[in-house]
Amino acid sequence: APHMQVAENSPNSLLIHPSLMALQWGLGPQDPWLTQDSGLGFLFQTTLGYRLGRGSYRLELKFQDDPLTEQKPISTVLISDPAHNELRTRNPVVFKDRSLPGVLNPLFWRVVEEATELASPWQALGRSVLVLPDLQALTCATPAQGFWLQGRHLDQIDSVQFLDPSSPPASPSQQAAPLLEACPDGLCLRVPGPAKSAQLQVALHWVDGHRFHVKMAVPDCSTSSD
């Protein structure tokens, strides 16, 4: 069976290619989380004296506690370099449109030699696919009492407020509880104003101890009648 590890001699051996949504939520190439529409690139090297054969290899991925990917792993062909005993993904792996078992979905990986179907042991990757609300716009609330945050899956949000660069981040007990209410486009989340920056500090249900800094375009409500 192949003996492989994520390459230790390259800082980009495990690299997230962040999507526009990931960048909006402040997630970067080396973070422990990636969005469904972000890509994940790999560089593997052999261990324990194993040498690559001349045949093909593939990467298989599964989510923790997920019967679907346990039975049918996510699979992609790897580029082989026998001279350096390394394998690389040709294109970043993307998880868009896949049915995820939870909000936080830890990944496991293994490498399979296609000629023999021998596989390396499953190993934890240390990265998780994160399901995020789709935040679409801030609009002026009625009456002039802050803003409405529009989007999908807003019920995942535990707290939201404008980030104040001049003050330390608020603790969960200091943050106002979010209130979903009717707005012109359906259900929106009330965000208290005034806007102190173009970033929101957002806490998500089931993602403990982390505050995301989300970039949003802030409308000028000083002359709005909406």
Beta strands, then each sheet from edge to edge (+ up, - down):
strand 1: 4-6
strand 2: 14-17
strand 3: 33-34
strand 4: 39-46
strand 5: 57-63
strand 6: 74-81
strand 7: 86-89
strand 8: 93-94
strand 9: 104-113
strand 10: 118-119
strand 11: 123-130
strand 12: 134-140
strand 13: 147-152
strand 14: 157-162
strand 15: 180-183
strand 16: 186-191
strand 17: 199-204
strand 18: 212-215
sheet 1: 1+ 4- 2+
sheet 2: 1+ 4- 7+ 6- 5+ 9- 10+
sheet 3: 1+ 4- 8+
sheet 4: 1+ 4- 7+ 6- 5+ 9- 11+ 3+
sheet 5: 12+ 13- 16+ 15-
sheet 6: 14+ 17- 18+
end
